[in-house]
Amino acid sequence: MAKRDRLSGNEAVAVALRQINPDVFPAFPITPSTEIPQYFASFVANGQVDTEFITVESEHSSMSAAIGAEAAGARSLTATSSCGLAYMWEELYIAASNRLPVALALVNRALSGPININCDHSDSMGARDSGWIQIYAENNQEAYDNMVQAYRIAEHQDVRLPIMICQDGFITSHAVENIELLEDEEVKNFVGEYEPENYLLNPECPMAVGPYSITDYYMEAKRNQAEGMKHVNGVVLDVAKEFAALSGREYGLFEEYCMEDAQRAVVIIGSASGTTKDAIDKLRAQGEKVGMIKIRLFRPFPASEIAEALKGVKAVAIMDRAESYTNQGGPLGADVMAALFRARSEALAVNYIYGLGGRDVRVEDMEAVYETLKQIIEDGDAGETYRYMGIRE
């Protein structure tokens, strides 16, 4: 039976972790994710979990300890943001290449410099090719629900890859919303016990983790990772179906909002999706055929599914809360445009960079994006495909 509560995104994730009761949680504080281990440490102190909580000296050490624990056969995780993620860069690749289903609660924050502690997606987007599954949340409810589903996805025998559960710093992490929590026993039964097939402390099967890979084996190891990624989409959908039966809340690879007859669409990630929904509702009331695709699963990227969802659209704006410095746009723009190209789509597409360093995104801003798309359709030309939104030129 669901319980209503009023929680910040950070506290919601911490509650999910309390219900999961992982084996090992190494942590080092960094804004705006600090509250997650802070809340969890109180659960440890109060005897609400039997997790081994380890205070380490850096983010590099927190991920190293999580990897060591996972390799030994323990369900492990950590939390971080921004420069903390950058500091554990080396270890991200090690976790993925060793096929260790570590979980990471990532609270998205701009990477320095200049120094900034507010939200954008430059930290997680920088790690998009590290071999981690990446799932994003629009709001606090989704942050909680995604964390509850995380281990079921990462630990699946056909996947066995680390998973990054992302939410927007301060916008969701610190803002308080009414959400519905599952009962503790429901989460425990849904997630289940971790039963690794191969692990260091298994006396019946001696093994090594992280051996040196010479040229005769390295490519095969990378192909092995890629094969695991190929199974992620199906596993995400299967887990979401089970979660829907338990909670009544449905999830997919992405959410389609008013896309049934949309001629103009926005593709976006994270909390600004809610702002975009408000703009859509306002424009729909005026008879405008506008819609949105909100990305939930970004890695692996559901390219063919997104192209199919956009097949009836005449113009699309792809919104990136991170720069790629390619002079072409951002990482989401590159992936969506590639998907449209492969699908031989005739939709006119533009890529906006927006919201960097926590820059506000207003309903009026998103209305202006849809107005631009209308002009693009009338002109029959996308014009400049690489644009910035809400900037002082």
C-alpha positions in Angstrom: 0.0 0.0 0.0 1.4 3.4 -1.0 2.3 6.0 1.6 2.2 9.7 0.8 5.1 11.8 2.1 6.7 15.1 1.4 10.3 14.7 0.6 13.2 16.4 -1.3 14.7 14.5 -4.2 17.8 13.7 -2.1 15.7 12.4 0.8 13.6 10.4 -1.5 16.6 8.6 -3.0 18.0 8.0 0.5 14.7 6.5 1.6 14.8 4.2 -1.4 18.3 3.1 -0.4 17.1 2.5 3.1 14.4 0.2 1.8 16.9 -1.6 -0.5 19.4 -1.9 2.4 22.6 -2.3 0.3 25.6 -4.0 1.7 28.3 -1.3 1.3 28.0 2.5 0.9 31.3 4.4 0.7 30.8 8.2 0.5 32.5 11.6 0.3 30.4 14.8 0.4 29.9 17.2 -2.4 27.2 19.7 -3.1 24.3 19.1 -4.0 24.4 15.3 -3.4 25.8 15.5 0.2 22.4 15.0 1.7 22.0 11.5 0.3 24.8 10.0 2.3 24.0 12.4 5.2 20.4 11.0 5.4 21.7 7.5 4.9 24.3 7.8 7.7 21.4 8.6 10.1 19.7 5.4 9.0 22.9 3.5 9.8 23.3 5.2 13.2 19.6 4.5 14.1 20.0 0.8 13.2 17.5 1.0 10.3 19.9 -0.7 7.9 22.9 -3.0 8.3 24.9 -1.4 5.5 28.6 -0.9 6.0 28.9 2.9 5.6 32.4 4.0 4.8 33.6 7.6 5.1 36.5 7.9 2.6 38.9 10.7 1.8 37.8 11.5 -1.8 35.3 10.6 -4.6 38.0 8.6 -6.3 38.2 6.5 -3.1 34.4 6.2 -2.8 34.1 4.7 -6.2 37.2 2.5 -5.7 35.7 1.2 -2.5 32.3 0.5 -4.1 34.1 -1.4 -6.9 36.1 -3.5 -4.4 33.0 -4.3 -2.4 31.0 -5.2 -5.6 33.8 -7.4 -6.9 33.8 -9.2 -3.5 30.1 -10.0 -3.9 28.5 -7.1 -2.0 25.7 -4.9 -3.4 27.4 -1.5 -3.3 26.8 2.2 -4.3 27.9 5.7 -3.8 26.6 9.2 -4.5 28.2 12.3 -6.0 27.9 15.4 -8.2 29.9 17.4 -10.7 33.7 17.5 -9.9 33.2 14.5 -7.7 32.2 12.5 -10.7 35.1 13.9 -12.6 37.5 12.8 -9.8 36.2 9.2 -10.0 36.6 9.2 -13.8 39.1 6.4 -14.0 37.0 4.2 -11.7 33.9 4.7 -13.8 35.6 2.8 -16.7 36.9 0.2 -14.4 33.5 -0.6 -12.9 31.9 -0.9 -16.4 34.7 -3.0 -17.9 34.6 -5.4 -15.0 30.8 -5.7 -15.5 30.1 -4.7 -11.9 26.5 -3.6 -11.2 27.5 -0.7 -8.9 24.8 2.0 -8.5 25.6 5.7 -8.4 23.1 8.4 -7.2 24.2 11.3 -9.3 22.8 14.8 -8.5 23.5 16.8 -11.7 25.6 19.9 -11.3 27.7 22.0 -13.6 31.4 21.2 -14.0 33.9 24.0 -13.2 34.9 26.3 -14.6 33.9 28.9 -14.0 33.0 27.7 -10.6 29.3 27.0 -10.3 27.3 24.7 -8.0 24.0 24.8 -9.9 22.3 22.4 -12.3 23.3 21.4 -15.7 24.1 18.0 -17.2 27.8 18.5 -18.0 28.9 16.0 -15.4 26.8 13.0 -16.5 27.0 13.8 -20.2 30.8 13.8 -19.9 30.5 10.2 -18.6 28.1 9.1 -21.3 30.6 6.9 -23.0 32.1 5.3 -19.9 29.9 2.2 -20.2 27.4 3.1 -17.5 23.6 2.8 -17.8 22.1 6.3 -17.4 18.6 7.0 -16.2 17.2 10.5 -15.6 14.3 11.9 -13.5 12.0 14.8 -14.1 10.9 15.1 -10.4 11.3 13.7 -6.9 8.9 10.8 -7.5 10.8 9.6 -10.5 14.1 9.9 -8.6 12.7 7.6 -6.0 11.1 5.2 -8.4 14.3 5.0 -10.6 16.4 4.1 -7.6 14.0 1.4 -6.6 14.4 -0.1 -10.1 18.1 0.5 -10.5 19.5 -2.8 -9.1 16.9 -4.9 -10.8 18.3 -3.5 -14.1 22.0 -3.4 -13.4 22.2 -6.9 -11.8 20.2 -8.7 -14.4 22.2 -11.6 -15.7 22.0 -10.4 -19.3 23.2 -6.9 -18.3 25.6 -6.8 -15.3 26.7 -3.2 -15.8 26.9 -0.2 -13.5 24.0 2.2 -13.4 23.8 6.0 -12.8 20.5 7.3 -11.4 20.5 11.1 -12.2 18.4 14.0 -11.0 18.8 17.8 -11.3 20.8 19.5 -8.6 18.8 21.8 -6.3 15.8 21.8 -8.7 14.7 18.4 -7.6 17.4 17.4 -5.1 16.5 20.1 -2.5 13.0 21.1 -3.6 10.3 19.3 -1.5 7.3 17.6 -3.2 4.5 15.3 -2.3 5.4 11.8 -3.4 4.2 8.2 -2.9 6.5 5.7 -1.2 6.1 2.0 -1.4 6.1 -0.1 1.8 9.5 -1.2 3.0 8.6 -4.9 2.5 7.3 -4.2 -1.0 10.7 -2.7 -2.0 12.6 -5.4 -0.3 10.7 -8.1 -2.2 10.8 -6.2 -5.5 14.6 -5.7 -5.4 15.4 -9.1 -3.9 18.8 -10.3 -2.6 21.9 -9.9 -4.6 23.2 -13.2 -5.9 26.4 -12.7 -7.9 27.5 -15.5 -10.1 31.2 -14.7 -9.9 32.9 -12.9 -7.0 36.2 -12.7 -5.2 35.1 -14.2 -1.9 33.6 -17.3 -3.6 35.9 -20.1 -2.4 34.4 -22.5 -5.0 35.6 -20.4 -8.0 38.9 -18.5 -7.6 39.1 -15.5 -9.9 40.8 -12.3 -10.6 39.2 -8.9 -11.2 40.7 -6.2 -13.3 43.6 -8.1 -14.9 45.9 -6.5 -17.5 44.4 -7.0 -20.9 46.8 -7.3 -23.8 45.9 -6.6 -27.4 44.7 -10.1 -28.0 41.8 -9.7 -25.5 41.0 -6.0 -25.1 38.7 -5.6 -28.0 36.8 -8.7 -27.1 36.3 -7.3 -23.5 34.9 -4.1 -25.0 32.6 -6.0 -27.3 31.5 -8.0 -24.3 30.4 -4.7 -22.6 28.6 -3.7 -25.7 26.7 -6.9 -25.7 25.5 -6.2 -22.2 24.3 -2.8 -23.3 22.3 -4.4 -26.1 20.1 -6.1 -23.5 19.4 -3.0 -21.3 16.4 -1.6 -23.2 14.5 -4.8 -22.9 15.4 -5.3 -19.2 14.4 -1.7 -18.4 11.0 -2.3 -20.0 10.5 -5.6 -18.2 11.4 -4.1 -14.8 9.2 -1.1 -15.4 6.3 -3.4 -16.2 6.7 -5.2 -12.9 7.1 -1.9 -11.1 3.9 -0.6 -12.6 2.0 -3.6 -11.3 3.4 -2.9 -7.9 3.1 0.9 -7.8 0.6 1.9 -10.5 3.3 4.2 -12.0 4.3 3.4 -15.6 7.7 4.0 -17.1 9.4 3.4 -20.4 12.6 4.3 -22.2 11.1 7.8 -22.6 7.8 9.5 -22.0 5.6 10.8 -24.9 3.6 13.8 -23.9 0.8 14.9 -26.3 2.6 13.3 -29.2 -0.4 11.6 -30.8 -0.9 14.3 -33.4 2.0 16.6 -32.7 3.6 18.5 -35.6 6.1 20.3 -33.4 8.0 18.5 -30.7 10.7 19.1 -28.1 13.1 16.4 -27.0 14.4 17.0 -23.5 15.9 15.5 -20.3 15.3 16.2 -16.6 13.3 18.8 -14.6 12.8 21.2 -17.5 10.4 18.6 -18.9 7.8 19.8 -16.3 8.2 23.4 -17.5 7.8 22.2 -21.1 4.6 20.3 -20.2 3.1 23.5 -18.8 3.9 25.3 -22.1 2.4 22.4 -24.1 -0.8 22.5 -22.0 -1.1 26.3 -22.6 -0.5 25.9 -26.4 -2.8 22.9 -26.7 -5.6 25.0 -25.2 -5.0 27.4 -28.1 -5.3 24.6 -30.7 -1.6 24.2 -31.3 -0.4 20.6 -32.2 2.7 20.5 -30.0 4.3 17.7 -27.9 7.3 16.5 -26.1 9.5 13.4 -25.7 11.2 13.3 -22.3 14.2 11.0 -22.3 14.4 8.7 -19.3 17.1 6.2 -20.5 19.9 8.0 -22.2 22.5 5.3 -22.1 22.1 3.1 -24.0 20.4 5.5 -26.3 17.0 4.2 -27.7 17.6 5.7 -31.1 15.1 3.7 -33.2 12.4 4.0 -30.7 12.8 7.8 -30.6 12.9 8.1 -34.3 9.6 6.1 -34.5 8.0 8.4 -31.9 9.0 11.4 -34.0 7.9 10.0 -37.4 4.9 12.3 -37.7 6.6 15.5 -36.6 7.4 18.3 -39.0 9.9 20.1 -36.8 11.7 19.2 -33.6 13.9 21.1 -31.1 16.4 19.0 -29.1 17.3 20.6 -25.8 20.8 20.1 -24.3 21.7 21.1 -20.8 25.3 20.6 -21.6 27.8 21.7 -24.3 29.9 19.4 -26.5 32.0 22.1 -28.0 31.7 20.6 -31.5 30.2 23.7 -33.0 27.3 21.5 -33.8 25.3 21.4 -30.5 25.1 19.1 -27.5 25.3 15.4 -26.9 21.5 14.8 -26.9 21.3 16.7 -30.2 23.9 14.6 -31.8 22.2 11.4 -30.8 18.7 12.4 -31.8 19.8 13.9 -35.1 21.7 10.7 -35.9 18.6 8.7 -35.1 16.5 10.9 -37.4 19.0 10.6 -40.2 19.1 6.8 -40.0 15.4 6.7 -40.0 15.4 8.9 -43.1 13.2 11.4 -41.3 12.1 14.6 -43.1 11.6 16.5 -39.8 13.5 19.8 -39.6 15.6 19.7 -36.4 17.4 22.3 -34.4 19.5 21.8 -31.2 19.3 24.3 -28.3 21.8 24.7 -25.5 19.9 25.9 -22.4 20.0 26.1 -18.7 23.7 25.9 -18.2 24.9 26.6 -14.6 21.3 26.7 -13.4 20.0 29.3 -15.8 16.3 29.5 -15.3 14.0 27.9 -17.8 10.5 29.5 -17.9 7.3 28.4 -19.5 7.6 31.5 -21.8 11.0 30.2 -23.0 9.6 26.9 -24.1 6.6 28.7 -25.7 9.2 30.7 -27.7 10.9 27.4 -28.8 7.6 26.1 -30.2 7.0 29.4 -31.9 10.4 29.1 -33.6 9.5 25.6 -34.7 6.3 27.0 -36.3 8.4 29.5 -38.3 10.8 26.8 -39.3 7.9 24.8 -40.8 6.5 27.8 -42.6 10.0 28.6 -44.0 10.7 24.9 -44.9 14.2 25.5 -43.5 15.7 24.8 -40.1 18.2 27.7 -40.5 20.9 27.7 -37.8 20.6 24.3 -36.2 22.9 25.1 -33.3 21.4 27.7 -31.0 21.5 29.0 -27.4 18.3 29.7 -25.4 18.0 32.5 -22.9 21.5 34.0 -23.3 22.6 37.6 -23.3 24.5 38.0 -26.6 
